[in-house]
Amino acid sequence: MKRALYVGSFDPLTYGHLNIMERAADLVDELIVVVSASTAKNYLFSEEERLSMVKDSLLDRNIENCQIIAHDGLTVKLAREKNARLLIRGIRSVKDFEYERDIADLNSLMDEGIETLCLISDAEYQSISSTMVKEIAFYGGDVHQLVPSGVEDRLKKAMMKVDKDK
């Protein structure tokens, strides 16, 4: 069985993430979508909220060969535990490629059996980043073309809370 990991913070999940998930799920028997916790990031949404956004969005798109989990730790260790030898990464730009290449090199140093497959985002999603989506939502912009409707609703609620906290 071909099993792959697709790891991200998904804070929030975007159509770009879903595009990569759909395409990756077509290439493997099982795609394990991993909601990660990065020490370098401050999250808008809790781990549970991010897991829920991913699960709901995959269900809406009828992508059935996915498992969704949370993980805090080295991806290579998780890949070994899950018997996944393939890591899926999304690339939007040259800047992303350089970053992803460095991560792939380090993962290979830790485990020579790990392969990284970089999928280039479809053109319509190359400008979408979670950071930019949050910025647009914070200032009251329309994000319906950038995120699924369930994510859009959660963003609106989160931004009302952020406004109140100021």
Secondary structure, 3 states (H helix, E strand, C coil): CCEEEEEECCCCCCHHHHHHHHHHHHHCCEEEEEEECCCCCCCCCCHHHHHHHHHHHHHHCCCCCEEEEEECCCHHHHHHHCCCCEEEEEECCHHHHHHHHHHHHHHHHHCCCCEEEEEECCHHHCCCCHHHHHHHHHCCCCCCCCCCHHHHHHHHHHHHHHHHHC
